[in-house]
Amino acid sequence: MKKELNNNLINPNWAKHGYIQVYTGNGKGKTTASLGLAMRALGRSWKVLIIMFTKGGNDYGELNSFRNLSKEISDNLTIIQAGMDRIVYEGNKSIEDAAEISRGWEIAKKAIKNDEYNLIILDEANIAIDLGFIDINEVVDVLKSKPQEMEIVLTGRNAKKEIINIAHLVSEIKPVKHYWDTGVVARKGIEY
């Protein structure tokens, strides 16, 4: 008996299909995982867009590394910072944060609609959604209408169930033990 395919299932032509991935949870490593994926994709000559929501400034080791990639690789990479040079929480949100995140989201929507990249990483998008800077319903609509072969990754704590429901891969990173709990502060080269 031939099984009927459900349209909500993964496309059987998996090698050419792009999926929605989510890295969430309170543990360390969500951005790190997505940037490792970006390096892998760049190594295969994919066009990659990374939008860093809620992250501004230049004091990130990953930005230093990406700036020093060979021209052949860096020509396939676009990085957009869509945040102020500080950490954003519910209690310190500002109009400037909203404007930066909105600018980043507009770039993301255009890139998705125009099928400009093979891989788009929306770093800390879950935080931007959770803080109310990006409308969850709009994100779901955009993700559902993404080009079939485009891979999209969303990172950040507090992924909404609407995002988890439409994602094809969800990894929840849970803290088991962290040196921060003993008073160690963020270290260059490890945390940023």
C-alpha positions in Angstrom: 0.0 0.0 0.0 1.4 3.4 -1.0 1.5 5.9 1.8 0.1 9.3 1.1 2.4 12.2 1.9 1.1 14.9 4.2 2.0 18.4 3.1 3.1 19.3 6.6 5.8 16.6 6.6 9.4 17.1 5.5 9.9 17.2 1.7 11.2 13.8 0.6 13.7 15.6 -1.6 15.6 16.5 1.5 18.9 17.4 -0.2 17.3 20.4 -2.0 14.9 21.4 0.7 15.5 24.2 3.2 14.2 23.9 6.7 13.4 26.1 9.7 15.7 25.5 12.7 15.4 26.9 16.2 18.1 27.1 18.9 16.5 28.1 22.2 16.8 27.6 25.9 18.6 29.1 28.8 21.9 27.4 28.2 25.0 28.9 26.5 25.7 28.1 22.8 22.7 29.1 20.7 24.5 31.8 18.7 27.6 29.7 18.7 25.8 26.7 17.1 24.2 28.9 14.4 27.5 30.6 13.5 29.1 27.2 13.2 26.4 26.3 10.7 27.1 29.6 8.9 30.8 28.6 8.6 29.8 25.2 7.3 27.5 26.7 4.7 30.1 29.3 3.6 32.5 26.4 3.1 30.1 25.0 0.6 29.8 28.4 -1.3 26.3 29.1 0.1 25.2 32.7 0.3 24.6 33.5 4.0 22.9 36.4 5.8 23.2 36.8 9.5 21.1 39.4 11.2 22.1 40.0 14.8 19.0 41.3 16.6 19.6 43.1 19.9 23.4 43.1 19.3 25.2 46.3 18.3 28.8 47.4 18.7 32.0 45.8 17.5 33.3 43.8 20.5 32.4 40.4 19.2 35.0 37.8 18.4 32.8 36.3 15.7 32.7 39.6 13.9 36.5 39.9 14.0 36.7 36.4 12.5 34.2 37.0 9.8 35.9 40.2 8.8 39.1 38.3 8.2 37.7 35.5 6.0 39.1 35.2 2.5 37.5 37.3 -0.2 36.1 34.2 -1.9 34.2 33.3 1.3 33.4 36.7 2.6 31.8 37.7 -0.8 29.0 35.2 0.2 28.4 36.6 3.7 26.4 39.5 4.8 26.1 40.5 8.5 23.6 43.0 9.7 23.6 44.2 13.3 20.2 45.3 14.4 20.6 46.4 17.9 22.2 48.9 20.2 25.6 48.3 21.9 24.0 46.9 25.1 22.0 44.0 26.3 18.2 44.6 26.0 15.8 43.4 28.7 12.1 44.0 29.4 13.0 46.8 31.8 15.3 48.8 29.6 13.7 48.7 26.1 13.9 51.9 24.2 12.6 53.5 21.0 16.1 53.1 19.6 16.0 49.4 20.2 12.6 49.2 18.5 14.0 51.1 15.5 17.1 49.0 15.1 15.2 45.7 15.4 12.5 46.9 13.0 15.2 47.8 10.5 16.8 44.3 10.8 13.4 42.6 10.5 12.6 44.6 7.3 15.9 43.5 5.8 15.2 39.9 6.8 11.7 40.0 5.2 13.0 41.4 2.0 15.8 38.9 1.8 13.4 36.0 2.4 10.8 37.3 -0.1 13.5 37.9 -2.8 15.2 34.5 -2.2 18.6 36.3 -1.9 20.3 33.7 0.3 20.7 30.0 0.9 20.9 30.4 4.7 19.5 33.2 6.8 20.3 33.3 10.5 18.1 35.5 12.7 20.3 35.6 15.7 18.3 36.5 18.9 15.1 36.8 16.9 13.3 34.8 19.7 14.4 37.5 22.2 13.2 40.3 19.8 9.8 38.5 19.4 9.6 37.8 23.2 10.2 41.5 24.0 7.5 42.5 21.6 9.7 44.2 19.0 8.6 41.8 16.2 5.1 40.6 15.8 4.9 36.8 16.2 2.1 36.4 13.7 4.1 38.3 11.0 7.2 36.1 11.7 5.1 32.9 11.3 3.6 34.2 8.0 7.0 35.1 6.7 8.5 31.8 7.7 5.6 29.8 6.2 6.1 31.6 2.9 9.9 31.2 2.7 11.4 29.9 -0.5 11.4 26.1 -0.4 15.2 25.7 -0.7 16.1 28.4 1.8 17.3 27.4 5.3 16.3 29.8 8.1 17.6 29.6 11.7 16.2 31.5 14.7 18.2 31.7 17.9 17.5 33.1 21.4 15.8 32.2 24.6 12.0 32.0 25.0 11.1 30.7 21.5 7.3 31.0 21.2 5.2 27.9 20.6 4.1 29.3 17.3 7.7 29.2 16.1 8.4 25.8 17.5 5.3 24.4 15.9 6.4 25.4 12.3 10.1 24.6 12.8 11.5 21.4 11.4 14.4 21.3 14.0 14.3 22.6 17.5 17.2 22.3 19.9 16.7 23.4 23.5 20.0 24.2 25.2 19.7 23.6 28.9 22.2 24.8 31.5 23.5 22.0 33.6 26.5 23.8 35.1 28.0 27.1 34.2 31.0 29.0 35.7 29.0 32.2 35.7 27.3 30.7 38.8 30.6 31.0 40.6 31.0 34.7 39.6 33.1 34.3 36.5 32.2 37.1 34.1 31.9 36.9 30.3 35.3 36.3 28.7 36.6 37.5 25.4 37.1 34.7 22.9 34.6 32.5 24.8 31.4 34.4 25.4 32.0 37.3 22.9 
